[in-house]
Amino acid sequence: MRALLAQIPGHRVFNRSFFDPLAEHGIELFMPQAETAYPPEEVLVRWLDGVAAWFALSERVTRSVMQQAPELKIVQRLGTGYDNVDVQAATELGVLVGRTPGANAGAVAELAFALMMAFVGHIPWHFRDMKAGLWHPAERVDLYGATLGIIGLGAIGREVALRALAFGMRVLAHDPRPDQAFARQHGIVLTDLASLLSAADFVTLHLPLNDRTRGVIGKQALAAMKPGAYLINTARGPLIDEPAVCRALTQGRLAGYAADVFARTPTAAGDPLMQIDAVVPTPWVGSHSRLGNRGMVVMAVDCVVKALTGQPVPDACVVNPEVLPHWRGAPKP
């Protein structure tokens, strides 16, 4: 059996030894070099010839591609989100879709907090000025006593909440299916989105991207935010209406926007967000910590090995359990 892991420009380079358990179970890892972050369909189909497991990064996993890969049994995302995978098509075609929930939660939470700290310390601007020989000390905002609004109290949101509480912040959270026990245990106030936006000094997004969440922070939500608040997005770019954010920043209603994810990746030259001084960008590095990378690969490899060797796949890994009755990898009678 073969497994595919394309080397995608701009993505992390994983430690090859993390994939050693594949070979121990007779699974050969094929690692072609991609020329772009989104390889064309004909390239993907060529690579998938004879492949049973696909470790997917940013590639677009479409119906057409899966139809042309009859031996493909599992598409395993190296990450939590799976918005680049046509899950409905995979289910109809008998392909299992996996992910690695929680494996990089700590890493993404730390980046979200680092971006908040960049604003608190005014670090990008002090760095720029002092490198230019300038000395412009200025009063800054505090985290202690400030209110943090977390939109999405999943694995990453909970990790952010714990860090915020350690800094003496008041934490509000909004989630369609909140962890009530976690909130009670840690004194987190669960509230509706409008109330959170109007009260929070810092708002951080930790939602999956789907039809309900796309554009959740747009013109209306930005108008509801507390004047002078800061917005952080380490989840998915399309959760944000970027032109609306640009307007809120240039009008001074929003004090700052920090993002690790964007509507277009990589960002284009002249991107409007990149022209605004109050924007702190990072190049999709949220899960790129040593522990985050290792955790994702270990979980993904375990899911693939179990799927291809007839063992039960952990429920947390499986995106489309409804595929199992007609899964391509099911043992033949």
Residue pairs with C-beta under 8 A, 6 or more apart in sequence:
1 26
1 27
1 28
1 52
1 53
1 308
2 27
2 28
2 29
2 30
2 50
2 51
2 52
2 53
3 22
3 27
3 28
3 29
3 30
3 51
3 52
3 53
3 54
3 55
3 304
4 30
4 31
4 32
4 47
4 48
4 51
4 53
4 54
4 55
5 14
5 19
5 29
5 30
5 31
5 55
6 31
6 32
6 33
6 34
6 39
6 47
6 57
6 59
7 13
7 31
7 32
7 33
7 34
8 34
8 37
8 39
8 57
8 58
8 59
9 34
9 35
9 36
9 37
10 37
10 265
10 266
10 283
10 284
11 37
11 57
11 58
12 287
12 288
12 293
14 78
14 293
14 297
15 293
15 294
15 297
18 293
18 294
18 297
18 298
18 301
19 29
19 297
19 301
21 301
21 302
21 305
22 28
22 29
22 301
22 304
22 305
23 29
25 305
25 308
25 309
27 52
27 53
27 304
27 305
27 308
30 47
30 51
32 47
34 43
34 59
37 58
37 265
37 266
38 58
38 59
38 60
39 47
39 59
41 62
41 64
41 65
44 59
44 65
45 65
45 68
45 69
48 54
48 65
48 68
48 69
48 71
48 72
49 69
50 71
51 69
51 71
51 72
52 71
52 72
52 73
52 74
52 308
52 329
53 72
53 73
53 74
53 76
53 304
53 307
53 308
54 61
54 69
54 72
54 74
54 75
54 76
55 76
55 78
55 300
55 304
56 75
56 76
56 77
56 78
56 84
56 85
57 78
57 79
58 84
58 265
59 84
60 84
61 75
61 84
61 85
61 86
61 90
62 86
62 89
63 86
63 89
63 93
66 72
66 75
66 86
66 89
66 90
66 93
66 95
67 93
72 95
72 328
73 95
73 96
73 307
73 308
73 327
73 328
73 329
74 95
74 96
74 97
74 98
74 303
74 304
74 307
74 308
74 329
75 85
75 90
75 95
75 96
75 97
75 98
76 97
76 98
76 99
76 300
76 303
76 304
76 317
77 85
77 97
77 98
77 99
77 100
77 300
78 100
78 296
78 297
78 300
79 99
79 100
79 104
79 287
79 296
80 99
80 100
80 101
80 102
80 103
80 104
80 155
80 156
80 208
81 99
81 208
81 209
81 235
81 236
82 97
82 99
82 319
83 208
83 209
83 210
83 236
85 97
85 319
87 97
87 319
87 320
90 96
90 97
90 320
90 323
91 97
91 320
91 322
91 323
93 328
94 323
94 326
94 327
94 328
95 323
95 327
95 328
96 307
96 313
96 318
96 320
96 323
96 324
96 327
96 328
96 329
97 318
97 319
97 320
97 323
98 300
98 303
98 304
98 307
98 313
98 317
98 318
98 319
99 317
99 319
100 295
100 296
100 299
100 300
100 303
100 317
101 155
101 316
101 317
102 155
102 316
103 292
103 295
103 296
103 298
103 299
104 286
104 287
104 289
104 292
104 293
104 295
104 296
105 155
105 156
105 158
105 159
106 159
106 289
106 291
106 292
107 286
107 287
107 288
107 289
107 291
107 292
108 156
108 159
108 206
108 234
108 286
108 287
108 292
109 156
109 159
109 160
109 163
110 163
110 289
111 234
111 260
111 282
111 285
111 286
112 156
112 160
112 204
112 206
112 232
112 234
112 286
113 160
113 163
113 164
115 232
115 234
115 258
115 260
115 280
115 282
116 143
116 148
116 202
116 204
116 230
116 232
116 258
117 123
117 143
118 124
118 258
118 280
119 141
119 202
119 230
119 255
119 256
119 258
119 280
120 140
120 141
120 142
120 143
121 140
122 138
122 140
124 280
125 136
125 277
126 136
129 135
129 136
141 201
143 164
143 167
143 168
143 169
143 202
144 167
144 168
144 169
145 168
145 169
145 170
146 169
146 170
146 201
146 202
147 169
147 170
147 171
147 172
147 199
147 200
147 201
147 202
148 160
148 161
148 164
148 169
148 170
148 171
148 172
148 200
148 201
148 202
148 203
148 204
149 172
149 173
149 174
149 196
149 197
149 199
149 200
149 202
149 203
149 204
150 157
150 160
150 161
150 164
150 171
150 172
150 173
150 174
150 188
150 204
150 206
151 157
151 173
151 174
151 175
151 193
151 196
151 203
151 204
151 205
151 206
151 207
151 216
152 174
152 175
152 205
152 206
152 207
152 208
152 235
153 161
153 173
153 174
153 175
153 178
153 179
153 182
153 183
153 188
153 190
153 206
154 175
154 206
156 206
156 234
156 235
157 173
157 175
157 204
157 206
158 179
158 182
160 204
160 206
161 171
161 173
161 182
161 186
161 188
162 186
164 171
165 171
165 186
165 187
170 189
171 186
171 187
171 188
171 189
172 188
172 189
172 190
172 191
172 195
172 196
172 199
172 200
173 183
173 188
173 189
173 190
173 191
173 196
174 190
174 191
174 192
174 193
174 196
175 190
178 190
180 190
182 188
183 189
183 190
191 199
193 216
193 221
194 224
196 203
197 203
197 221
197 224
197 225
197 226
198 224
198 225
198 226
199 226
200 225
200 226
200 229
201 226
201 228
201 229
201 230
202 229
202 230
202 231
202 232
203 217
203 225
203 229
203 230
203 231
203 232
204 231
204 232
204 233
204 234
205 216
205 217
205 231
205 232
205 233
205 234
205 235
205 239
205 240
206 234
206 235
207 213
207 216
207 235
207 236
207 239
208 235
208 236
209 235
209 236
209 238
209 239
213 236
213 239
214 238
214 239
215 238
215 239
215 240
215 241
216 239
217 231
217 233
217 239
217 240
217 241
217 244
217 245
218 240
218 241
218 244
219 241
219 244
219 247
222 241
222 244
222 245
222 248
222 253
222 254
223 253
225 231
225 248
225 253
225 254
227 253
228 253
228 254
228 255
229 254
229 255
230 254
230 255
230 256
230 257
230 258
231 240
231 245
231 254
231 256
231 257
231 258
232 257
232 258
232 259
233 239
233 240
233 257
233 258
233 259
233 260
233 261
234 259
234 260
234 261
234 286
235 261
236 261
237 259
237 261
237 262
237 263
237 264
237 265
238 263
240 259
240 263
242 262
242 263
242 272
242 273
243 272
245 254
245 257
245 273
246 272
246 273
246 276
248 254
249 256
249 257
249 276
249 278
249 279
250 276
254 278
255 278
256 278
256 279
256 280
257 273
257 276
257 278
257 279
257 280
258 279
258 280
258 281
258 282
259 273
259 279
259 280
259 281
259 282
260 281
260 282
260 283
260 284
260 285
260 286
261 284
261 286
262 271
262 273
262 281
262 284
264 271
265 284
266 283
267 273
267 274
267 281
273 279
273 281
274 281
286 292
287 293
287 296
299 317
302 314
303 313
303 314
303 317
305 311
306 312
306 313
306 314
307 313
307 329
308 329
310 331
315 321
324 330
